[in-house]
Amino acid sequence: MIVKLKPEEIQRYNRRLWGFVIGCFGFLLLMLLAINFGLFGALPSLRTIENPKNNLASEVITEDKQVLGKYFVQNRSNVTFKQISPNVINALIATEDNRFYKHSGIDFGRTFTIIAYNLIGHKQGGSTITQQLALILFSGRERSHNPFVRIIQKLQEWIIAVRIERNYTKEEILTMYLNTVDFGAHNTFGISSASATYFNTTPDKLTPDQAALLVRMVNAPTLYNPIRHPDNALTGRNFVLYRMSQENFLTDGQYQEFKAKPLGINYHPIDHNEGLGTYFRQVLKKDIQKIFEEKSINKPDGTPYDLDRDGLKIYTTLNYDMQEYAEAAQKKYMRELQAQFNDHWKGHNVHKEINNYDLLIDQGMRRSDRYRELKADGKTDDEIKENFRQPAEMNIFTWHGDIDTTMRPIDSIIYSKFTLRNAMMSMDPTTGFVKAWVGGIDFKHYKYDQVQMGTRQVGSTAKPFTYAVAVDNGFSPCLQVNNVPDTISGYGVPWCPRSSPSETIPGVITLKKALANSQNWVTAHVMKEVTPTPVMTLIKKMGITSAVPAYPSICLGTFDASVYDMTGAYSVFANHGLWTEPTYLLRVEDKNGNILYENKPRVVQAMNEQTAYVMTYMLKAVVTEGTGARMGYKYGLNNPIGGKTGTTNDNSDGWFIGITPQLVTGVWTGCEDRDIHFRSTRLGEGANTALPVFAMYMKQVYANSSLGIKKNVDFDAPKNGLNIVIDCGQYNNQQQGTDEVDKKLGF
């Protein structure tokens, strides 16, 4: 039965319906006004919208504009719109908001369409890109399950979305969005970090398939993570490619081509313990924190800068390729040297043959994290020692990669003690700019930086300092000295160095030959002539900051110094007598490009230009005819290279410091404790433990012509000529002539 309504009843129902609709609209309008004026909580200001309180990673940037590493709580770095590939923009719009350029923040048509899709079981999000950006601004707020509260939250997002659209261009909105979204693993936030992490590239170089994968991760970074769920990632990527083809960003042929490609992941998670320059980044961070504190460099609001959160740009002198070559050279040779070391000690009774062996192992145990934790738990020493004798699961370093294993903690201490360590630094002698810094063999397991923080006995690398004082006093490299013991008195106990019979060149030899072959007795004779104080003074002028007592034995390197200081000192020889402070930090900028700190290296005239040049001449002889001769016959480097090997007592430390006109590089090798070392000089000398790392590094440097390090450039002679004769034939003729004159005069 159909009831026919009277006209007045129809009017009454229409009035009620429209009254309800108008009432709802009015209520919605009142709610929007109330929310807009902050009655339900303050809304983000325009300043907050433009500068959201995101944790931005600070970037360490090399001289060739590459990111060496980051300091971060959240791995996030901002980029500009021009630095983002159009493929990323197209993929995002096609998938998330295909009417993005047509709406003003809220797309009501899309909203109601999405509601209909959800009602029939096809779950989709109805938020525009602008609304999603607004939601990100409320990232600290939990999404409420209370319907009324959730409605308020949604209306807040609408208002912010409209404000964003009114105050920013579409390009700016896309840039802000892509700089803030979460990409899941390893604290990866923003398109820049995501590009580097998953494809080892930059956002401007992303291909359509790469962009599609990253865009699909935006709303479900775990579900579509290509490392954890590659099948889901492939399906998700192909869906985005399909949407790009539907929106005419790709042709059908391109869609089919990219759809058929594998994921092509080049996974490079950014981690504080991994990547290039890990030791350098640790030292650099501490330096910047110290500089900011000492110079009171703070944010405009007076609070200290936080390198992990404030997105600073840290410009350094390191060269990305050279750092890579240095680390590769170390890894390649130290793997070989460790095998030599292990074979050398195989079958030997270390308890009897190593001084203080039990004490060293006990000290290693007491310095370990495990010991400190057990001590904090109230364990006695006997209980702790028993714990160290029980097998446990652990991760240990090897030159073939970390391995998970089960071993007794006390055995892991022994294993670590017998693991050779190595450090190197390379710098431009003219500018002082450090190009490569390798502070140790593995930052994850051995965090102590051996370039600057550590000092070791320098051995024969100190000999050139004594010869430099002699040259400065007019001694010629051609001066001949009888290579016999020469005792020096007047400085406490009379001192005369030892000299191995197998390594001693008998008879009269020149100073040049004595330095080239590292002859102790001739070096002591020179020290006796010039006295210790001038040598000590020169060493300090050349940048050695550790203690150098004015005793005769410093001519053989009985003092300790760092790789950093020794490399800087040798740069004086290559730089015409000028010491330029080794510099690795150029400037620090805030996230907006304002300079917070700029570094200016110190320059000191340590020796005259003539002395420096004569020393380069003598140091080249070390490589061509002395202890560093394997540089040529084994590694094929016969170009102008000077240097000095160094080997300390009992072969505890091996050094090589090499100089060229454009690059000075210092290398040190040894164990953690000086009592653990090679038993023979043949294996433990610097020529075998340190020089090969230098040679392998230089070969790669020379092979890269873009670095500008030229192989056949020699050291420049002084502009005003030489007063010291370095041609031994000419020198001998002069000496013979002088002797004849003296004879005629009756002297």
C-alpha positions in Angstrom: 0.0 0.0 0.0 1.5 3.3 -1.1 0.9 6.3 1.2 0.5 9.5 -0.6 1.9 12.5 1.3 0.2 15.8 1.3 2.0 18.8 -0.1 2.4 20.3 3.4 3.9 17.1 4.7 6.4 17.0 1.9 7.3 20.6 2.7 7.7 19.7 6.4 10.0 16.7 5.6 12.1 18.8 3.2 12.4 21.5 5.8 13.6 18.9 8.3 16.0 17.3 5.8 17.5 20.7 4.8 17.5 21.7 8.4 19.6 18.7 9.3 21.9 19.2 6.4 22.3 22.9 7.2 22.7 22.1 10.9 25.4 19.6 10.1 27.1 22.1 7.8 26.8 24.8 10.4 28.1 22.5 13.1 31.0 21.5 10.8 31.7 25.2 10.1 31.6 26.1 13.8 34.0 23.2 14.5 36.4 24.4 11.8 36.3 27.9 13.2 36.9 26.6 16.8 39.7 24.4 15.6 41.2 27.2 13.5 41.3 29.5 16.6 42.9 26.7 18.6 40.0 25.9 21.0 40.9 22.2 20.6 44.6 22.6 20.8 47.2 24.9 19.1 47.9 24.3 15.4 51.3 24.5 13.9 52.4 28.0 12.9 53.6 28.8 9.4 57.2 28.9 10.8 56.6 25.4 12.1 55.2 24.2 8.8 58.2 25.6 7.0 60.7 24.3 9.6 59.2 21.3 11.2 61.0 19.9 14.2 62.5 17.0 12.4 65.8 15.5 13.4 68.1 16.3 10.5 71.3 14.4 10.0 74.5 16.5 9.8 76.6 15.6 6.8 80.3 15.3 6.5 81.2 16.4 3.0 84.5 15.8 1.1 86.4 18.2 -1.0 84.8 16.6 -4.1 81.3 17.3 -2.7 80.5 13.7 -1.7 78.9 12.7 1.5 81.5 10.8 3.5 79.1 10.0 6.4 76.5 11.5 8.7 75.8 12.1 12.4 72.2 11.3 13.1 69.4 10.1 15.4 67.2 9.9 12.3 69.0 9.6 9.0 67.4 12.5 7.2 68.9 15.1 4.8 67.0 17.8 2.9 67.2 18.3 -0.8 65.7 21.0 -3.1 63.0 20.3 -5.8 65.6 20.5 -8.6 67.6 17.8 -6.8 64.7 15.3 -7.1 64.2 13.3 -10.3 61.0 13.9 -12.2 60.5 10.2 -12.0 60.0 10.5 -8.2 57.5 13.3 -8.6 55.5 11.4 -11.3 55.5 8.2 -9.3 54.3 10.0 -6.2 51.5 11.9 -7.9 50.3 8.9 -10.0 50.0 6.8 -6.9 49.1 9.1 -4.0 47.3 12.1 -5.5 46.7 12.2 -9.3 44.7 15.5 -8.9 47.4 17.1 -6.8 47.9 20.1 -9.2 44.1 20.7 -9.4 43.0 20.8 -5.7 43.8 23.3 -2.9 44.8 20.8 -0.2 41.6 18.8 0.1 40.1 16.8 -2.8 36.5 16.2 -1.7 35.7 14.3 -4.9 38.6 11.9 -4.1 37.5 11.7 -0.5 33.9 10.5 -1.3 35.2 8.1 -4.0 37.6 6.5 -1.5 34.8 6.2 1.0 32.8 4.2 -1.6 35.9 2.0 -2.4 36.3 1.2 1.3 32.6 0.3 1.7 33.0 -2.4 -1.0 36.2 -3.7 0.6 38.9 -2.0 -1.4 40.9 -0.2 1.3 42.6 3.0 0.1 43.7 6.2 1.8 41.7 9.3 1.0 44.3 11.9 2.0 46.0 14.2 -0.5 49.7 14.6 -0.5 49.2 18.0 1.3 47.0 16.3 3.9 49.7 13.6 4.4 52.2 16.4 4.9 49.9 18.0 7.5 49.7 14.7 9.2 53.5 14.4 9.4 53.5 17.8 11.2 51.5 16.0 13.9 53.8 13.0 13.9 54.3 13.2 17.7 50.5 12.7 18.3 48.9 9.3 18.5 45.9 8.7 16.3 42.9 8.5 18.6 40.3 5.6 18.5 37.6 7.9 19.9 35.4 8.8 16.9 34.8 12.4 18.1 38.4 13.0 18.8 39.4 11.4 15.5 37.1 13.8 13.7 38.7 16.7 15.4 42.1 15.4 14.4 41.0 15.0 10.8 39.6 18.5 10.7 42.9 19.9 12.1 44.7 18.1 9.3 42.3 19.7 6.8 43.0 23.2 8.1 46.7 22.7 8.1 46.5 21.3 4.5 44.7 24.5 3.4 47.2 26.7 5.1 50.0 24.9 3.5 48.4 25.3 0.0 47.9 29.0 0.6 51.4 29.7 1.6 53.6 27.3 -0.5 53.9 26.4 -4.1 53.1 22.9 -5.3 56.8 22.3 -5.8 57.6 23.4 -2.2 54.9 21.1 -0.9 56.3 18.1 -2.8 59.8 18.9 -1.6 58.8 19.2 2.1 56.8 15.9 1.8 59.6 14.0 0.2 62.2 15.4 2.7 60.1 14.1 5.7 58.6 10.7 4.9 59.9 7.6 6.6 61.5 4.9 4.5 61.9 2.3 7.3 65.2 0.5 7.9 68.2 2.1 9.5 66.4 5.3 10.5 66.0 6.3 6.8 64.0 9.4 6.4 63.5 11.5 3.3 64.2 10.8 -0.4 67.9 11.7 -0.2 68.7 9.1 2.5 66.4 6.5 0.9 68.2 6.9 -2.5 71.6 6.4 -0.8 70.5 3.5 1.4 68.7 1.4 -1.2 70.4 2.3 -4.5 73.6 4.1 -3.4 72.7 7.1 -5.5 71.3 10.6 -5.3 67.6 11.6 -5.7 68.2 13.3 -9.1 69.5 10.1 -10.6 66.6 7.7 -9.7 65.2 5.8 -12.6 61.4 5.2 -13.0 61.6 1.7 -11.5 63.8 2.9 -8.6 61.5 5.8 -7.9 58.4 3.5 -8.1 59.9 1.2 -5.4 60.7 4.1 -3.0 57.3 5.7 -3.5 55.5 2.4 -2.8 57.4 2.3 0.5 56.0 5.7 1.6 52.8 4.4 3.2 54.1 0.9 4.2 57.9 1.0 4.6 58.0 -2.4 6.4 55.6 -4.2 4.1 57.3 -3.1 1.0 60.9 -3.2 2.3 63.0 -4.8 -0.5 65.5 -6.3 1.9 63.0 -8.0 4.2 60.1 -8.6 1.7 61.5 -8.5 -1.8 58.3 -10.2 -3.3 56.1 -7.5 -1.8 58.5 -4.8 -2.9 58.4 -6.1 -6.5 54.6 -6.3 -6.6 54.4 -2.8 -5.0 56.9 -1.3 -7.5 55.0 -2.7 -10.5 51.7 -1.3 -9.2 53.3 2.2 -9.1 54.7 1.7 -12.6 51.2 0.7 -13.7 49.7 3.8 -12.2 52.5 5.9 -13.9 51.5 4.4 -17.3 47.8 5.1 -16.5 48.6 8.7 -15.9 50.7 8.9 -19.0 54.0 9.4 -17.2 55.2 6.2 -19.0 54.3 4.7 -22.3 53.0 1.1 -22.4 56.4 0.0 -23.8 58.3 1.7 -21.0 55.9 0.2 -18.4 56.6 -3.3 -19.7 60.3 -2.7 -19.8 60.6 -1.4 -16.3 58.2 -4.0 -15.0 60.5 -6.8 -16.3 63.5 -5.5 -14.5 64.8 -7.0 -11.2 64.7 -4.8 -8.1 68.3 -3.9 -8.6 69.0 -3.1 -4.9 72.4 -1.6 -4.1 72.0 -1.7 -0.4 74.2 0.7 1.6 72.8 1.2 5.1 74.3 4.3 6.7 75.7 3.3 10.0 78.1 5.0 12.4 80.3 1.9 12.5 80.3 1.4 8.7 81.2 3.3 5.5 84.3 5.3 4.7 86.2 7.4 7.2 84.7 6.0 10.4 87.7 6.9 12.6 87.9 10.3 10.9 84.3 11.0 11.5 84.7 10.1 15.2 87.6 12.5 15.6 85.9 15.2 13.6 82.7 15.1 15.7 84.6 15.5 18.9 86.6 18.4 17.4 83.5 20.3 16.3 81.8 19.8 19.7 85.0 21.2 21.4 85.2 24.1 19.0 81.6 25.1 19.5 81.9 24.9 23.2 85.2 26.9 23.4 84.0 29.5 21.0 80.4 29.6 22.4 78.9 28.9 19.0 75.2 28.3 19.7 71.8 28.4 18.0 69.9 31.7 17.8 67.9 30.7 20.9 71.1 30.2 22.8 71.0 26.4 23.0 73.9 24.3 21.9 74.0 22.8 18.4 73.4 19.1 18.2 75.3 17.4 15.4 72.9 14.4 15.5 69.7 16.6 15.1 70.4 20.0 13.6 71.4 19.2 10.0 74.7 20.9 9.9 76.9 20.8 6.8 80.5 20.0 7.7 83.0 20.6 4.8 86.2 18.7 5.1 89.5 18.4 3.0 89.3 14.7 2.6 89.0 13.3 -1.0 86.4 10.6 -1.3 88.4 8.5 -3.8 91.7 8.9 -2.0 90.0 7.8 1.3 88.6 4.8 -0.5 92.1 3.9 -1.9 93.7 4.3 1.5 91.2 1.9 3.1 91.5 -0.5 0.3 95.3 -0.6 0.4 95.2 -1.2 4.1 92.7 -4.0 3.9 94.6 -5.7 1.0 98.0 -5.7 2.5 97.2 -6.1 6.2 95.3 -9.3 5.3 98.6 -10.6 3.9 100.7 -9.3 6.7 98.4 -10.9 9.4 98.9 -14.2 7.7 102.7 -13.7 7.8 102.4 -12.8 11.5 100.2 -15.9 12.3 102.6 -18.2 10.5 105.5 -16.6 12.2 104.2 -17.4 15.7 102.7 -20.8 14.9 104.1 -23.5 17.1 105.9 -21.1 19.4 105.5 -20.9 23.2 104.1 -17.4 23.6 104.2 -17.6 27.4 108.0 -18.0 27.3 108.9 -15.9 24.3 106.7 -12.8 25.0 107.7 -10.5 27.9 105.0 -10.1 30.5 102.6 -12.3 28.5 100.3 -13.2 31.4 100.2 -9.6 32.6 99.2 -8.4 29.1 96.3 -10.8 28.9 95.2 -10.0 32.4 95.3 -6.3 31.6 93.3 -7.0 28.4 90.7 -8.8 30.4 90.4 -6.0 33.0 90.0 -3.4 30.3 87.2 -5.3 28.5 83.5 -4.3 28.6 82.7 -7.8 29.9 84.9 -7.4 32.9 83.4 -4.0 33.8 79.9 -5.4 33.5 80.6 -8.4 35.7 82.4 -6.2 38.2 79.3 -3.9 38.3 77.2 -7.0 39.0 79.2 -7.6 42.1 81.3 -10.6 40.9 84.6 -11.3 42.5 87.9 -11.5 40.5 87.9 -15.3 40.8 84.3 -15.5 39.5 85.1 -13.2 36.7 88.1 -15.2 35.6 86.0 -18.3 35.7 83.5 -16.6 33.5 86.2 -15.7 31.0 87.1 -19.4 30.8 83.6 -20.4 29.8 82.7 -20.6 26.0 80.3 -17.8 24.9 78.8 -16.6 21.6 80.5 -13.6 20.2 81.2 -11.7 17.0 84.9 -11.2 16.1 86.8 -9.3 13.5 88.7 -11.1 10.7 90.3 -9.7 7.5 87.8 -11.8 5.6 84.8 -10.2 7.4 83.2 -10.5 10.8 82.2 -13.9 12.0 79.8 -15.2 14.7 81.5 -17.9 16.7 81.7 -19.5 20.1 84.9 -19.2 22.0 86.2 -18.5 25.5 86.3 -14.7 26.3 89.9 -15.1 27.5 90.8 -16.6 24.0 89.1 -13.6 22.3 91.4 -11.3 24.4 94.5 -13.3 23.1 93.1 -13.2 19.6 92.7 -9.4 19.8 96.2 -9.0 21.2 97.7 -10.8 18.2 95.7 -8.8 15.7 98.0 -6.4 13.9 96.9 -2.7 13.8 97.5 -0.1 11.2 97.0 3.6 10.6 97.7 6.0 7.9 97.2 9.7 7.0 97.8 11.4 3.6 98.0 15.2 3.1 98.9 17.9 0.6 102.1 19.4 2.0 101.5 22.9 0.4 98.0 23.5 1.8 98.1 21.2 4.8 94.8 19.6 3.6 94.4 16.0 4.8 93.2 13.8 1.9 92.9 10.4 3.6 92.6 9.3 7.2 92.6 5.7 8.3 92.7 5.5 12.1 92.6 1.8 12.5 91.7 -1.6 11.0 88.0 -1.8 12.0 86.0 0.8 13.8 83.2 -1.5 14.9 85.7 -3.7 17.0 88.6 -1.3 17.6 87.4 2.2 18.1 90.7 3.8 19.2 92.0 6.2 16.6 95.7 5.6 16.0 96.2 8.6 13.6 95.8 11.5 16.1 94.8 10.0 19.5 97.5 7.3 19.6 101.3 7.9 19.9 104.0 5.3 19.3 107.8 5.3 19.3 108.9 6.7 15.9 112.2 4.8 15.4 114.3 5.6 12.4 111.7 8.0 10.9 113.2 10.5 13.4 116.7 10.3 11.8 116.0 12.9 9.1 115.5 15.6 11.8 119.1 15.2 13.0 120.4 15.2 9.4 118.4 18.3 8.7 120.1 20.2 11.5 123.4 19.1 10.1 122.6 20.3 6.6 121.4 23.6 8.0 124.9 23.9 9.6 126.6 23.4 6.2 127.1 19.6 6.2 126.9 18.1 2.7 125.2 14.8 2.0 128.5 13.8 0.5 130.4 14.2 3.8 132.1 10.9 4.6 132.1 9.5 8.1 133.7 6.3 9.4 130.8 3.9 10.3 132.0 2.9 13.8 130.6 3.3 17.3 130.7 6.9 18.6 129.9 7.4 22.2 128.2 10.7 23.3 128.9 12.0 26.8 127.6 14.9 28.8 123.9 14.0 28.9 123.8 11.6 31.9 125.0 8.1 31.2 127.4 8.0 28.1 125.3 6.7 25.2 126.2 4.7 22.1 123.6 3.0 20.0 123.7 -0.6 18.9 124.0 -1.6 15.2 123.1 -5.0 13.9 126.2 -6.6 12.3 124.1 -7.8 9.3 122.8 -4.4 8.6 126.0 -2.3 9.3 127.8 -1.0 6.3 131.6 -1.2 7.2 134.1 1.6 6.4 133.7 5.2 5.4 130.3 6.1 4.0 128.5 9.4 3.0 125.7 10.9 5.1 123.4 10.3 2.2 124.2 6.6 2.2 124.0 6.5 6.0 120.5 7.9 6.0 119.4 5.8 3.0 120.5 2.6 4.8 119.5 3.8 8.3 122.9 3.5 9.9 122.8 4.1 13.6 126.5 4.8 14.2 126.8 7.6 11.6 123.5 9.1 12.8 124.9 9.2 16.4 128.1 10.8 15.1 126.0 13.5 13.4 124.0 14.0 16.7 127.3 14.4 18.5 128.3 17.2 16.1 125.0 19.1 16.2 124.0 18.4 19.8 120.5 17.4 21.0 118.9 20.8 21.8 118.8 22.1 18.2 117.4 18.8 17.0 114.7 18.9 19.7 113.9 22.5 18.7 113.6 21.7 15.1 111.3 18.7 15.8 109.0 20.9 17.8 109.0 23.5 15.1 108.0 20.8 12.6 104.8 20.2 14.6 105.5 17.3 17.0 103.3 18.0 20.0 104.3 15.0 22.2 107.3 15.2 24.6 110.8 15.2 22.9 113.6 15.4 25.5 116.9 16.9 24.5 118.8 13.7 24.7 121.2 12.1 22.1 118.9 9.1 21.7 116.2 11.1 20.0 118.2 10.9 16.8 117.1 7.2 16.7 113.5 8.0 17.5 113.2 7.0 21.1 110.3 9.5 21.6 106.7 8.8 20.9 104.6 10.7 18.3 101.3 10.3 16.4 100.9 9.5 12.7 99.2 12.9 12.4 102.2 14.8 13.8 104.9 12.8 11.9 103.1 13.2 8.6 102.8 16.9 9.2 106.5 17.1 10.1 107.6 15.4 6.9 105.5 17.8 4.9 108.1 20.5 5.8 110.6 18.7 3.6 108.2 18.7 0.6 107.0 22.2 1.2 110.2 24.3 0.9 110.7 24.3 4.7 107.2 25.5 5.6 105.2 23.7 8.1 101.5 24.1 7.3 99.2 22.7 10.0 97.6 19.5 8.9 94.0 20.6 8.3 90.9 18.4 7.8 88.0 20.7 8.8 87.3 23.7 6.4 84.0 25.1 7.7 80.7 24.3 9.3 77.4 25.6 8.1 73.9 25.4 9.6 71.0 23.8 7.7 70.3 27.2 5.9 73.9 27.6 4.7 75.0 30.2 7.3 78.7 29.8 8.2 79.1 28.9 11.9 82.9 28.2 11.9 85.7 28.6 9.3 89.1 27.1 9.9 92.4 28.8 9.1 95.5 26.6 9.3 98.7 28.0 10.9 101.9 28.3 8.9 105.4 28.2 10.3 108.8 28.6 8.6 110.4 25.5 10.2 113.6 25.4 8.2 115.1 27.2 5.2 114.3 26.2 1.7 117.8 25.0 0.9 117.8 22.6 3.8 114.4 21.2 2.9 115.5 20.6 -0.7 118.7 18.8 0.3 116.6 16.6 2.6 114.3 15.6 -0.2 117.4 14.7 -2.2 118.6 12.5 0.7 115.1 11.0 1.3 114.8 10.0 -2.4 118.0 7.9 -1.9 116.2 5.9 0.8 113.8 4.7 -1.9 116.2 4.4 -4.8 119.1 2.7 -3.0 118.3 2.2 0.7 115.8 0.5 3.0 112.8 1.6 0.9 114.2 0.1 -2.4 111.3 -2.4 -2.7 109.2 0.6 -3.7 110.8 0.3 -7.1 111.7 -3.4 -7.6 108.5 -4.8 -6.1 105.8 -2.1 -6.6 107.2 -0.4 -9.8 107.2 3.1 -8.4 110.4 4.6 -9.8 109.2 8.2 -10.0 110.4 10.9 -7.6 109.4 9.6 -4.2 111.3 10.2 -1.0 110.7 8.6 2.3 112.0 6.9 5.4 111.4 3.6 7.0 111.3 3.2 10.7 111.6 0.2 13.0 111.6 0.4 16.7 113.3 -1.8 19.3 112.3 -5.5 19.0 110.3 -4.7 15.9 107.4 -3.4 17.9 106.6 -0.6 15.5 106.9 -0.4 11.8 106.8 3.0 10.0 107.0 4.4 6.5 106.6 8.1 5.7 106.6 8.8 2.0 106.9 12.3 0.4 106.2 13.5 -3.1 105.8 17.2 -4.2 102.0 16.9 -4.0 101.4 14.3 -1.3 102.9 13.2 2.0 101.7 10.0 3.6 102.5 8.4 6.9 101.9 4.7 7.7 102.3 2.9 11.1 101.8 -0.8 11.9 102.1 -2.7 15.1 100.2 -4.7 17.8 98.1 -3.2 20.6 101.0 -4.0 23.0 104.6 -3.4 22.2 105.7 -6.7 23.7 103.8 -8.6 21.0 105.6 -8.2 17.7 107.5 -10.0 14.9 110.6 -11.8 16.2 112.7 -10.9 13.2 113.6 -7.6 11.7 113.2 -9.1 8.2 109.5 -9.3 8.8 109.0 -6.6 11.4 110.8 -3.7 9.8 108.8 -0.8 8.4 109.8 -1.7 4.9 107.7 -4.9 5.3 105.0 -3.8 7.6 104.2 -0.2 6.5 105.8 0.7 3.1 103.6 -1.8 1.1 100.4 0.0 2.3 101.9 3.3 1.1 102.9 1.8 -2.3 99.5 0.2 -2.9 97.8 3.4 -2.1 100.0 5.6 -4.3 99.5 3.3 -7.3 95.8 3.8 -7.1 96.2 7.5 -6.6 98.5 7.9 -9.7 96.1 5.8 -11.8 93.3 8.3 -11.2 94.3 11.3 -13.3 91.3 13.3 -12.1 93.0 13.7 -8.7 95.8 15.8 -10.3 98.6 13.9 -8.4 101.2 13.7 -11.2 103.6 10.8 -11.1 106.7 12.3 -12.7 106.9 15.7 -11.0 110.1 16.3 -9.0 110.8 18.5 -6.0 111.6 22.1 -7.0 115.1 23.4 -6.3 115.5 26.6 -4.4 115.1 29.7 -6.6 118.3 31.2 -5.4 120.3 28.0 -6.0 122.2 25.8 -3.5 125.2 26.7 -1.3 125.6 23.1 -0.3 127.1 20.7 -2.8 125.0 17.5 -3.3 127.0 16.2 -6.3 129.4 13.9 -4.6 131.9 13.9 -7.6 132.0 17.7 -7.4 132.2 17.6 -3.6 135.2 15.1 -3.6 137.0 17.3 -6.1 136.5 20.3 -3.9 137.7 18.5 -0.9 140.7 17.2 -2.7 141.5 20.7 -3.8 141.1 22.0 -0.3 143.4 19.2 1.1 146.1 20.2 -1.5 145.9 23.8 -0.5 146.2 22.9 3.1 149.2 20.7 2.4 150.9 23.6 0.5 150.2 25.9 3.4 151.6 23.4 5.8 148.4 22.6 7.6 
